[in-house]
Amino acid sequence: MRVFLTGATGFIGSAIVRELIDAGHQVLGLARSDAGVKSLIAAGAQVHRGSLEDLESLRSGAAAADGVIHTAFIHDFNNYGPAAEADRRAIETLGNELVGSARPFIVTSGTLLLERRGPLVMEDDKVNPDFPRKSEDGLAMVPQGVHSIVLRLPPSVHGDGDHGFVPAVINVARKKGVSAYIGDGLNRWPAVHRLDAAHLYRLALEKGSAGARYHAIADEGVPVRDIAEVIGRRLNLPVVAKSPEEAAAHFGWIGHFFAIDSPASSAQTQKQLGWRPTHSSLIADLDGGSYFEIAKEDSAA
């Protein structure tokens, strides 16, 4: 299968490139820079120049493929509304090109967007309608003959090269001189290793059902206090609690996310697709050491 992949040079996308190529698929990766072009060629992928804002590049990329995986997102949390709107337009453009075909269209979403109805966030839980990102609107195109699938990622997709939420928390600890959590620190984050997530993308591409929602969840819920304690120990910093009122000033934009209690399940996904996460847990990966070298580089940038 020839697969058009947005976000192909990113942390998760680059792992998907390797997963797909190793399984015998061809990858047509979206690249907006010369550096991106070089990395895709080095990985054995074909290159499609463009960006999320260049809707014609998205349309032509989808037209040239047997399936589409959309992982790209503009991670600007200070201008989240425009980033969410760009994502909505990209999904609409890609989906419109796939109307009436059996070509799979996998759209990336997140478990933090959901309204939890029970002990764990489940695959059939719906997105909070007040959240600005509308990544799951792609499922509304299924009646138009689009083979849309939503793949939800947890707040921590971890592994070497991670520049997401956990490195942001590490950098806050480094700058503030303490490793903090909010309240009692018992609120939980689900997590998955990037290589396990990449494998699930391939399974969803090959076997996923139109209209399905799949969860890339390995750790159902890691208490954020456990994360703070590893950070404190590795940086030799005190571990302290911050009240909800203190959180915004201490953590900045990451504070809202670090306070969320959103344990999630992938039981239905594992049953339906035969997916089994096999790589390290978040705490084991965090304690492995590379995170703190990455965070040190980021904080010096």
URVEN-V852127 format. One record per backbone hydrogen bond with DSSP energy under -1.0 kcal/mol. CO is the residue of the C=O (numbers start at 1). NH is the residue of the N-H. E is the energy in kcal/mol with one decimal. If there is no record, write none. Layout:
co: [CO	CO]
nh: [NH	NH]
e: [E	E]
//
This chain:
co: [1	2	2	3	4	5	7	10	12	13	14	15	16	17	18	19	20	21	26	27	28	29	31	33	34	35	36	37	38	39	40	41	46	48	53	54	55	56	57	58	59	60	62	67	68	69	70	73	74	76	79	80	81	82	83	84	85	86	87	88	89	90	91	92	93	95	98	104	105	106	107	109	110	111	113	121	122	126	128	134	136	137	138	139	141	141	142	146	147	148	149	150	151	152	153	156	158	159	164	165	166	167	168	169	170	171	172	173	179	181	182	185	187	188	189	190	191	191	192	193	194	195	196	197	198	199	200	201	202	203	204	209	212	214	215	219	220	222	223	223	224	225	226	227	228	229	230	231	232	238	240	242	243	246	247	248	252	254	255	257	263	266	267	268	269	270	281	282	283	285	289	290	291	292	293	294	295	296]
nh: [26	66	67	28	69	30	10	14	16	17	18	19	20	21	22	23	25	24	3	46	5	48	50	37	38	39	40	41	42	43	45	44	29	31	55	58	59	60	61	62	63	64	65	4	106	6	108	75	76	79	83	84	85	86	87	88	89	90	91	92	93	94	95	96	97	98	101	68	149	70	151	153	113	114	128	265	125	115	131	137	139	140	141	142	144	146	145	148	105	211	107	214	109	216	111	192	194	162	168	169	170	171	172	173	174	175	176	177	240	242	185	225	224	262	222	156	218	219	158	197	198	199	200	201	202	203	204	205	206	207	208	212	150	152	217	191	264	189	226	227	228	229	230	231	232	233	234	235	237	179	181	183	247	250	251	252	255	258	259	260	121	270	271	272	273	274	285	286	287	288	292	294	295	296	297	298	299	300]
e: [-2.4	-3.3	-1.1	-3.4	-2.7	-2.6	-1.7	-2.5	-1.9	-2.4	-1.6	-2.3	-2.9	-2.5	-2.4	-1.0	-2.5	-1.8	-2.8	-3.3	-2.4	-2.7	-2.2	-2.0	-2.3	-2.2	-2.2	-2.4	-2.4	-1.4	-2.6	-1.2	-2.9	-2.2	-1.3	-1.4	-2.5	-2.6	-1.7	-2.4	-2.2	-1.2	-1.5	-2.7	-2.9	-2.2	-1.6	-1.0	-2.3	-1.1	-1.6	-2.8	-2.2	-2.3	-1.9	-2.2	-2.4	-2.1	-2.5	-2.4	-2.4	-2.7	-2.8	-2.3	-1.3	-1.0	-1.9	-2.7	-2.5	-3.3	-2.7	-2.3	-1.3	-1.5	-3.3	-2.8	-1.7	-2.5	-1.8	-1.9	-1.7	-1.5	-1.5	-1.7	-1.1	-1.4	-2.2	-2.2	-2.5	-3.6	-3.1	-2.8	-2.5	-2.6	-2.4	-1.9	-2.8	-1.9	-1.6	-2.1	-2.3	-2.3	-1.8	-2.1	-2.3	-2.2	-2.8	-2.0	-2.1	-2.5	-1.8	-2.4	-2.6	-2.6	-3.5	-1.1	-2.6	-2.0	-2.1	-2.3	-2.5	-1.7	-1.8	-2.1	-1.7	-2.2	-2.8	-2.2	-2.5	-2.9	-1.8	-2.0	-2.6	-3.2	-1.4	-1.9	-2.3	-2.2	-1.0	-1.2	-2.6	-2.3	-1.9	-2.3	-2.8	-2.4	-2.7	-2.2	-2.6	-3.0	-1.7	-2.9	-1.3	-2.0	-3.3	-1.9	-1.6	-2.5	-1.1	-1.1	-2.9	-2.9	-2.0	-2.6	-2.7	-1.5	-2.4	-3.2	-2.2	-1.1	-1.0	-2.3	-2.6	-1.5	-2.0	-2.5	-2.4	-1.2]
//
